[in-house]
Amino acid sequence: MSEPNSLEAVMAQLAEAAKADAESHLTSRQRRARTIARLAAVQALYQMELAGEGVETVIAEFGRHRFDGDIDGLTLAEADEAWFADLLRGVVGGQAAIDAAIRTRLAEGWRLERLDSTLRALLRAGTWELRERPEAPREVVINEYVELAKAFFDEAEAKFVNAALDGVARDARD
């Protein structure tokens, strides 16, 4: 695992990637808000796993203290808070099925529990979107989570996220 990029670098990286993969039915402001929701969801899932906090507690905390707030000296843009809340509730409520879908895409002998917590959060969030949000274009979902993986990990992990989510998408949407 590489050193995580700064929040500012992550946001710039995601903004650049969003130019190529626009969710055409959304305005640029709505697309950015959805990107922020995805980033926050990965952070929230990671926090929930480490701290053992409940989903409603974390949703409320992010709504009160994180969205539209200052983090690391950078003002975070507006988030799609409804998407964020649905994503978290969906991952938590469907975690057994989500984990099973991810496990089918892991190499033989690999266990989901063996993966880094942030990597699990990325895969779970992306898998939920691919399975439960058909209106979100497959390419956009995969690309956004790959870009998030690049913000936290080396290229190898980003390629792993790409391959795993592409497989999940084929299973869920074909």
C-alpha positions, 0 to 999 in steps of 0.5 A, spaced: 500 500 500 502 506 498 501 513 502 495 516 501 494 522 497 492 528 500 484 530 499 486 535 495 490 530 490 484 525 490 479 530 489 483 533 483 484 526 480 476 524 481 475 531 477 479 529 471 476 522 471 469 525 471 470 529 465 471 522 461 466 518 464 460 523 465 453 520 467 450 524 462 443 524 465 446 528 471 449 536 471 456 537 472 454 539 479 450 532 480 456 528 478 461 531 482 456 531 488 455 523 487 463 522 486 463 526 493 458 521 496 462 515 493 468 517 496 465 519 503 461 512 503 468 508 502 471 513 508 464 511 512 465 504 510 472 503 513 470 507 519 464 503 521 469 496 520 474 499 524 470 503 530 464 498 529 459 504 529 452 503 526 450 505 519 445 510 522 450 513 526 455 514 521 450 517 516 448 522 521 455 524 523 457 525 516 451 529 515 452 534 521 460 534 520 463 532 514 459 534 508 460 541 506 465 542 511 473 543 511 477 537 511 485 537 511 484 545 510 480 543 503 472 545 503 469 539 501 464 540 495 457 538 496 455 531 496 449 527 494 447 525 501 441 521 499 446 517 494 451 516 500 445 514 505 442 509 500 449 506 498 451 505 506 444 502 508 445 498 501 452 495 503 450 494 510 443 491 509 446 486 503 453 485 505 452 477 505 450 477 498 455 483 496 461 479 499 459 473 496 459 476 489 466 479 490 468 472 493 466 469 486 471 474 483 477 473 487 483 468 485 482 461 488 484 461 495 483 468 497 479 470 502 475 477 502 477 478 510 485 478 507 484 484 503 485 491 506 479 494 509 479 500 505 480 495 499 474 491 502 470 498 502 471 500 495 469 493 493 463 493 497 461 500 495 462 498 487 459 492 488 452 495 491 452 500 485 453 495 480 448 490 483 442 495 485 443 502 481 442 500 474 441 507 472 449 508 474 453 507 468 457 501 469 463 504 466 462 510 471 461 506 477 468 502 475 472 508 473 470 512 479 472 506 484 478 505 480 480 512 481 479 512 488 483 505 489 489 509 485 488 515 491 489 510 496 493 504 493 499 502 488 497 501 481 496 493 482 491 494 487 487 499 482 487 494 477 485 489 482 479 493 483 478 494 476 478 486 474 473 485 480 468 490 479 468 488 471 467 481 473 461 483 478 458 488 473 458 482 468 455 477 473 450 483 475 448 486 469 449 481 463 
